[in-house]
């Protein structure tokens, strides 16, 4: 009797271990998908935020000055003519947004989690400058 219950215990333990391994594998896959979605959302948010600030300054006319801050940590924002590109190295997330202003200075903004200084967008005679 004792030997039979020991074998049954080992079988139940093995089945529980297999189930645990399967659940951990599925959970890890979903965790990676969630991380990719969060990184994509951060790039989308920062790109659209910068694009809306540039468009607002462009539409406000000559002399318009708008300050802004990017909240996505560890992101890289690039403005090249009429395209704002936001990327985060983690998970290779990248978003591109088109803007109204055609004459925009080419810039690169790198943000980090600790220091994120406010930036300023200026419309100087139809040319958008970001500092």
Phi, psi and omega in degrees: 000317182294322180293321180295318180290330176293319178294317178297320178298317179295321178295317178295318178297318179296318179296319178294323178294317177298316178298319178298317180296318178297315180297319179295320179297315179295317180299317180296319178298318179291328178295319178294317178299320178294319177298319178296319179295319179295318179296319178296319178296319178297317179293319180298314181297313182291322179294315180291327177296311179296319179297320180291325177294316179297315179297321179296317179294322180294315182287335179289338175099183184301132178092356181291136179229125179229130176260151182206165174223142178266128185266348181282118180286148175057039178249158177241122178249134178233136174241124180222104184056251186252023181231130171255125179243129176241134179217150175230126183300325180298122180066012179054043180280138182208139178223138175241138181228134176273145181238165182285321185292129179268327181260087182237135178295144179279121182224161171231127177241124176247125180254156173224173187286338186264316184235119179225086184289146176296147179247163181232134175251128180237141173257109179247094178062035179093351175262126182269126177242137179239127179228000000 
